[in-house]
Amino acid sequence: MRFRFGLLLLLFAALAAAHSQTAPPLAPAQFAQEMARLRAEVARLESTPESGPALAASLPRSWTVWDAHGELEVSADFVRDGIQSFLKAPPKEKTQRRQELENSLRVLEGQVAAYDAAAPVAPELHQRLEKILQAREFRGLHGPSPMQLLWQRILSWLQKRLEKLLPNIPSASDAGPVFAWCIIALVCSVLCVWLYRRSRENELQLAREVIPFAPGAKGWRSWLAEARARAAEGAWRDAIHLAFWASVAKLESDGIWLPDRARTPREYLRAIPEWNAARPSFQLVMRSFERCWYGGLPATSEDFQQVQAALERMGCR
């Protein structure tokens, strides 16, 4: 449950990050000024390439241009890709990459200006187009769904985060979509493994077994004798469980902590001072106990032998 909740939080965070990078609507004249400013910034990249990452980070996800025809959304991804391509290009190719990006900005500015200057479409043309689209061969056609748009924004957000972590990695435009999808899949896999491990750590942190008496009251020798008896029967999981309480009873009898029946295994570990020589051995016993008792992993005779060796180092002989 915590793992699924973590993934949902990640999706919402990605969507929020994508929305937060959308620029306010611009009039065509304002958009032309923005393109002119960007061309000037790009022209200075050859003399000040260190300003490239900051310029790419300052770009919105997209620009929205509004006029009498309505709103037009223009993606800024090609500018970011162009800046990354310039920064990663060999010195002899930088001028060409810069000029290509400047030309793309100039072409985009001209296309938006042409869209603004275009005459409004006559109402009868709208009606004719709607009639054509109602034909059987067009009924299955539709634009991207809200979930598809969300997924595209998440992928774009992940790719930007990856470029910040690995600046020298090729961009999707240079390496192709297959490489980009492989990188995104790798990042998602690492993130899922990290979330799963964190959820397991939280569960182990909260796991506690309350026994009806203080472990030291029974005596570590009794716990150890019961553990060895269960090991002789091949019940390795129970043997490690009893061996853990033998280690707790031993440290309790040594005065490491005051008796407390409600401590978790991790709380017992934190109660041992760093300088205490028994801490590494107890940590080994605790982790073996957590894996087989709370984690549900199978226990073997080798696991019990390692636990028994750690107990002997703690003085349980």
C-alpha positions as CSV (number, residue, x, y, z in Angstrom):
1,M,0.0,0.0,0.0
2,R,2.8,2.5,0.9
3,F,4.6,1.5,-2.3
4,R,1.5,2.4,-4.5
5,F,0.9,5.6,-2.5
6,G,4.5,6.6,-3.2
7,L,4.1,6.0,-6.9
8,L,0.9,8.1,-6.9
9,L,2.8,10.9,-5.2
10,L,5.5,10.7,-7.8
11,L,3.0,11.0,-10.6
12,F,1.2,14.0,-9.0
13,A,4.6,15.7,-8.4
14,A,5.6,15.2,-12.0
15,L,2.3,16.7,-13.2
16,A,2.7,19.6,-10.8
17,A,6.2,20.2,-12.0
18,A,5.0,20.1,-15.6
19,H,2.2,22.6,-14.9
20,S,4.5,24.9,-13.0
21,Q,6.7,25.4,-16.1
22,T,3.9,26.6,-18.3
23,A,4.4,30.3,-19.3
24,P,1.5,32.8,-19.0
25,P,-0.4,33.5,-22.3
26,L,1.4,35.9,-24.8
27,A,0.1,38.1,-27.5
28,P,1.8,37.5,-30.9
29,A,3.9,40.7,-30.5
30,Q,5.0,39.5,-27.1
31,F,5.9,36.1,-28.5
32,A,8.0,37.7,-31.2
33,Q,9.9,39.7,-28.5
34,E,10.5,36.5,-26.6
35,M,11.8,34.7,-29.7
36,A,14.1,37.7,-30.4
37,R,15.4,37.6,-26.8
38,L,16.1,33.8,-27.1
39,R,17.9,34.3,-30.4
40,A,20.1,36.9,-28.7
41,E,20.8,34.5,-25.8
42,V,21.6,31.6,-28.2
43,A,23.9,33.9,-30.2
44,R,26.0,34.5,-27.0
45,L,26.3,30.7,-26.3
46,E,29.6,30.4,-28.2
47,S,31.3,33.1,-26.1
48,T,29.6,32.1,-22.8
49,P,28.7,28.3,-23.0
50,E,28.5,28.2,-19.2
51,S,25.2,30.1,-19.5
52,G,23.6,27.3,-21.5
53,P,22.3,25.1,-18.6
54,A,20.7,28.2,-16.9
55,L,19.1,29.2,-20.2
56,A,17.6,25.8,-20.7
57,A,16.4,25.6,-17.1
58,S,14.7,29.0,-17.5
59,L,12.5,27.9,-20.4
60,P,8.8,27.0,-19.7
61,R,7.3,23.7,-20.8
62,S,5.5,25.6,-23.5
63,W,4.3,29.0,-24.6
64,T,0.6,29.8,-25.1
65,V,0.0,32.4,-27.8
66,W,-3.5,34.0,-28.0
67,D,-5.1,36.1,-30.7
68,A,-8.4,36.5,-32.4
69,H,-8.3,32.8,-33.6
70,G,-8.0,31.4,-30.1
71,E,-5.0,29.9,-28.2
72,L,-2.0,28.2,-29.7
73,E,0.4,26.1,-27.5
74,V,4.0,26.0,-28.7
75,S,6.3,23.5,-27.0
76,A,9.8,24.7,-25.8
77,D,11.3,21.2,-26.0
78,F,13.1,21.9,-29.2
79,V,14.9,24.8,-27.7
80,R,16.1,22.8,-24.7
81,D,17.2,20.0,-27.1
82,G,19.0,22.5,-29.3
83,I,20.9,24.0,-26.3
84,Q,21.9,20.5,-25.1
85,S,22.9,19.5,-28.6
86,F,25.1,22.7,-28.8
87,L,26.7,22.0,-25.4
88,K,27.6,18.4,-26.2
89,A,28.7,19.0,-29.8
90,P,32.5,19.0,-30.7
91,P,34.1,22.5,-31.0
92,K,34.1,22.3,-34.8
93,E,30.3,21.7,-34.9
94,K,29.2,24.2,-32.2
95,T,28.7,27.1,-34.7
96,Q,26.5,24.9,-36.9
97,R,24.4,23.8,-34.0
98,R,24.0,27.3,-32.8
99,Q,22.9,28.6,-36.2
100,E,20.4,25.7,-36.6
101,L,18.8,26.7,-33.3
102,E,18.7,30.4,-34.2
103,N,17.1,29.5,-37.6
104,S,14.5,27.2,-35.8
105,L,13.5,30.1,-33.5
106,R,13.3,32.5,-36.5
107,V,11.1,30.0,-38.4
108,L,8.8,29.5,-35.4
109,E,8.4,33.2,-35.0
110,G,7.4,33.5,-38.6
111,Q,4.9,30.6,-38.4
112,V,3.2,32.2,-35.4
113,A,3.0,35.5,-37.2
114,A,1.5,33.8,-40.2
115,Y,-1.1,32.1,-38.0
116,D,-2.0,35.5,-36.5
117,A,-2.3,37.1,-39.9
118,A,-4.4,34.3,-41.4
119,A,-8.0,35.2,-42.3
120,P,-10.7,33.6,-40.1
121,V,-12.2,30.4,-41.4
122,A,-15.7,30.9,-42.8
123,P,-18.5,29.2,-40.8
124,E,-19.6,27.1,-43.8
125,L,-16.1,25.6,-44.0
126,H,-16.4,24.6,-40.4
127,Q,-19.7,22.9,-41.1
128,R,-18.3,21.1,-44.1
129,L,-15.3,19.9,-42.1
130,E,-17.6,18.6,-39.3
131,K,-19.7,16.7,-41.8
132,I,-16.6,15.1,-43.3
133,L,-15.3,14.1,-39.9
134,Q,-18.6,12.4,-39.0
135,A,-18.1,9.9,-41.8
136,R,-17.5,6.3,-40.8
137,E,-13.8,6.2,-41.7
138,F,-13.1,9.1,-39.3
139,R,-15.1,8.0,-36.3
140,G,-12.2,6.1,-34.6
141,L,-9.8,9.1,-34.9
142,H,-9.3,11.2,-31.8
143,G,-6.5,13.2,-30.1
144,P,-4.4,12.1,-27.2
145,S,-6.4,11.3,-24.0
146,P,-5.7,13.1,-20.7
147,M,-3.8,10.1,-19.4
148,Q,-1.6,10.1,-22.5
149,L,-0.9,13.8,-22.1
150,L,-0.1,13.2,-18.4
151,W,2.3,10.3,-19.4
152,Q,4.1,12.5,-22.0
153,R,4.6,15.2,-19.3
154,I,5.9,12.6,-16.8
155,L,8.4,11.2,-19.4
156,S,9.6,14.7,-20.3
157,W,10.0,15.5,-16.6
158,L,12.0,12.3,-16.0
159,Q,14.3,13.0,-19.0
160,K,15.0,16.5,-17.7
161,R,15.9,15.2,-14.3
162,L,18.2,12.6,-15.9
163,E,20.0,15.3,-18.0
164,K,20.7,17.1,-14.8
165,L,22.2,14.0,-13.2
166,L,24.1,13.0,-16.3
167,P,24.9,16.1,-18.4
168,N,27.0,14.2,-21.0
169,I,24.3,11.7,-21.9
170,P,23.0,12.0,-25.5
171,S,19.6,13.7,-25.9
172,A,16.6,11.9,-27.4
173,S,16.9,13.9,-30.6
174,D,20.5,12.8,-31.1
175,A,20.3,9.2,-29.9
176,G,16.8,8.3,-31.1
177,P,13.6,7.4,-29.3
178,V,14.6,3.8,-28.5
179,F,17.6,5.0,-26.5
180,A,15.5,7.6,-24.7
181,W,12.9,5.0,-23.8
182,C,15.6,2.7,-22.4
183,I,17.0,5.4,-20.2
184,I,13.5,6.3,-18.9
185,A,12.8,2.6,-18.2
186,L,16.0,2.4,-16.3
187,V,15.2,5.5,-14.2
188,C,11.7,4.2,-13.5
189,S,13.1,0.8,-12.5
190,V,15.7,2.3,-10.1
191,L,13.0,4.5,-8.6
192,C,10.6,1.6,-8.1
193,V,13.3,-0.5,-6.4
194,W,14.2,2.5,-4.1
195,L,10.5,3.0,-3.2
196,Y,10.1,-0.7,-2.5
197,R,13.1,-0.8,-0.2
198,R,12.1,2.3,1.6
199,S,8.6,0.8,2.2
200,R,10.2,-2.4,3.5
201,E,12.5,-0.5,5.8
202,N,9.5,1.4,7.2
203,E,7.7,-1.8,7.8
204,L,10.7,-3.3,9.6
205,Q,11.1,-0.1,11.6
206,L,7.5,-0.4,12.9
207,A,7.6,-4.2,13.4
208,R,7.7,-5.2,17.1
209,E,7.0,-8.3,19.0
210,V,5.8,-7.8,22.6
211,I,6.6,-10.7,24.9
212,P,4.9,-11.1,28.3
213,F,8.2,-10.6,30.2
214,A,11.5,-8.9,29.9
215,P,13.9,-10.9,27.8
216,G,16.6,-10.8,30.5
217,A,14.2,-12.3,33.1
218,K,14.3,-15.6,31.3
219,G,18.1,-15.5,30.9
220,W,20.0,-15.7,27.7
221,R,21.1,-19.3,28.3
222,S,17.5,-20.5,28.3
223,W,16.8,-18.6,25.1
224,L,20.0,-20.1,23.5
225,A,19.1,-23.6,24.6
226,E,15.7,-23.4,23.1
227,A,17.2,-22.0,19.9
228,R,19.6,-24.9,19.6
229,A,16.8,-27.4,20.3
230,R,14.7,-25.9,17.4
231,A,17.8,-26.0,15.2
232,A,18.3,-29.7,15.9
233,E,14.7,-30.2,14.6
234,G,15.5,-28.3,11.4
235,A,13.2,-25.4,12.4
236,W,15.7,-22.7,11.3
237,R,13.3,-19.8,11.3
238,D,12.2,-20.5,14.9
239,A,15.8,-21.1,15.9
240,I,16.9,-17.7,14.6
241,H,13.9,-16.1,16.3
242,L,14.9,-17.5,19.7
243,A,18.6,-16.7,19.1
244,F,17.6,-13.0,18.6
245,W,16.0,-12.9,22.0
246,A,19.0,-14.7,23.4
247,S,21.2,-11.8,22.1
248,V,18.7,-9.2,23.6
249,A,18.7,-11.0,27.0
250,K,22.6,-11.1,26.9
251,L,22.9,-7.4,26.3
252,E,20.2,-6.7,28.9
253,S,22.0,-8.7,31.5
254,D,25.2,-6.8,30.7
255,G,23.4,-3.6,31.5
256,I,23.4,-2.1,28.0
257,W,19.8,-0.9,28.4
258,L,16.9,-1.0,30.9
259,P,14.3,-3.7,30.2
260,D,11.6,-2.6,27.8
261,R,9.3,-5.3,26.2
262,A,7.9,-3.0,23.5
263,R,11.2,-2.1,21.7
264,T,11.5,-2.9,18.0
265,P,14.7,-4.7,16.7
266,R,16.0,-1.4,15.3
267,E,15.4,0.4,18.6
268,Y,17.4,-2.3,20.4
269,L,20.3,-1.6,17.9
270,R,20.1,2.1,18.4
271,A,20.3,1.6,22.2
272,I,23.8,0.0,21.8
273,P,26.6,2.6,21.9
274,E,28.8,2.9,18.8
275,W,31.9,2.0,20.7
276,N,30.5,-1.2,22.1
277,A,32.2,-4.3,20.6
278,A,28.9,-6.3,20.6
279,R,27.1,-3.9,18.2
280,P,28.3,-5.5,14.9
281,S,27.4,-9.0,16.1
282,F,24.0,-7.9,17.3
283,Q,23.3,-6.2,14.1
284,L,24.1,-9.4,12.1
285,V,21.7,-11.3,14.4
286,M,19.0,-8.6,14.1
287,R,19.2,-8.5,10.3
288,S,18.9,-12.3,10.0
289,F,16.0,-12.2,12.3
290,E,14.2,-9.5,10.4
291,R,14.7,-11.2,7.0
292,C,13.2,-14.6,8.1
293,W,10.7,-13.5,10.7
294,Y,9.2,-10.2,9.4
295,G,10.5,-10.4,5.8
296,G,9.2,-13.9,5.2
297,L,12.4,-15.2,3.6
298,P,13.3,-18.8,4.1
299,A,16.0,-19.6,6.7
300,T,18.7,-22.2,6.3
301,S,21.2,-24.0,8.5
302,E,24.0,-21.6,7.2
303,D,21.9,-18.7,8.4
304,F,21.7,-20.2,11.9
305,Q,25.4,-21.0,11.9
306,Q,26.2,-17.4,11.2
307,V,23.8,-16.2,13.9
308,Q,25.3,-18.7,16.4
309,A,28.8,-17.5,15.5
310,A,27.7,-13.9,16.2
311,L,26.2,-14.9,19.5
312,E,29.5,-16.6,20.5
313,R,31.3,-13.3,19.7
314,M,28.9,-11.6,22.1
315,G,29.8,-14.0,24.8
316,C,26.8,-16.4,24.5
317,R,28.7,-19.8,24.8
